[in-house]
């Protein structure tokens, strides 16, 4: 029996997360390119639920705005005061009822701070729940140190009977290493009823969803527990230390996926990737490299070392080292770096070379062209087979507006050129070293702007007497006179 499509997934995301010591709500902290809440919603989306409900509370305006960006179809339920998990679930049920939705079928309950949760684990929970015909199925896990967790209690036959909180557990129960994850599969109709029977008659004065298990069992319904195969999936993030550990574990999982897909990661310990990163077969990711956002590395490409690429496409056979690139397209067989900076809108066609200390922004560099050294290319269209001389600047900004420069195919520009946009250099044209190009250059022309060189003899000795330069000049002149 395969899992059905759940009637709803409810995600609890109302807590403040005070141990994070942050102005940002806990569930909005990010690892590997997604918020904690985003990871949980991505796992839930794999179940293709009919509805997704997110319970918000602390800083709900920020959380709701984030939801609009990542899961616009999600229903938000507001928990004005954090009165326990049972109260939060009741707010979700009432939010759906206000939309005319009465729950039936399976409802999955998850937490918004468990970024390592997988969709396949939730699917396993739903399958186990429906195959057993349970009213509620608890997702449990076995952990090396269960201190502080509610224990899953089973009878002599291994049948789940109750959840006992740590504070209320006997010594024998505290020795149990199977814990309640806080995630469940419910029969939706029964959940809608039982949340109105939860009591706040406890030390904290809160309604707990764990009490629903005892209530449903007391009513004669079947209850059960399904154990997750990987305990890390159900571990919540409560502080910065746990955030870093979750990032490390998720990063290792993502790198394993890339390597099993045929890419080489030379040093996984120093390589960081986001969840949407892709790498083709025989791609090589060198140490100290970060691939962020929706970066794609083509087959046989080499990225790194010491490279940061964000939302960047790297073509087949390209080589990118010691480079920072954001929202750039690096074509096949392109060479970039070391120490290059590609800003948004940079597009390097096949076979381009962008070298040391070159910055490219909002520009197209045509097939086979080279920008080898110490150059800024901004708002430009460079043709095919062009060579840009060292220390050149595309002067794109007049103090108010940006303008474009166009360099034609197979042009050759000299070192230390300034291209004052808007300006066009024609196909096959040349420019001399030190030229300031203020006017269009016709195809095949040579543009020069510097006047003839003039040497003023003896200027240093007269204007800078006694300096090391003047003394060196005097010695050189004396030596020349002796040679005569």
Buried (B, 14 or more C-beta within 10 A) or exposed (E): EEBEEBBBBBBBBBBEBEEBEBEEBBBBBBBBBBBBBBBBBBBBEEBEBEBBBBBBBBBBEBBBEBBEEEBEEBBBBEBEEBBBBBBBBBBBBEBBEEEEBEBEBBBBBBBBBBBBBBBEBBBBBBBBBBBBEBBBBBBBBBBEEBEEBBBBBBEEEEEBBBBBBBEEBEEEBBEBBBBBBBBBBBBBBBBBBBBEEBEBEEEEEBBBBBBBBEBBBEEEBBBBBBBBEBBBBBBBBBBEEBBEBBBBBBBEBBBEBBBEEEBBBBEBEBBBBBBBBBBBEBBBBBBBBBBBBBBBBBBBBBBBBBBBBBBBBBBBBBBBBBBBBBBBBBBBBBBBBBBBBBBEBBBBBBBBBBBBBBBBBBBBBBBBBBBBBBBBBBBBBBBBBBBBBBBBBBBBEEEEEEBBBBBBBBBBBBBBBBBBBBBBBBBBBBBBBBBBBEEBBEBEEEBBBEEEEEEEEEEBBEEEEEEEEBBEBEEEEEEEEEEE
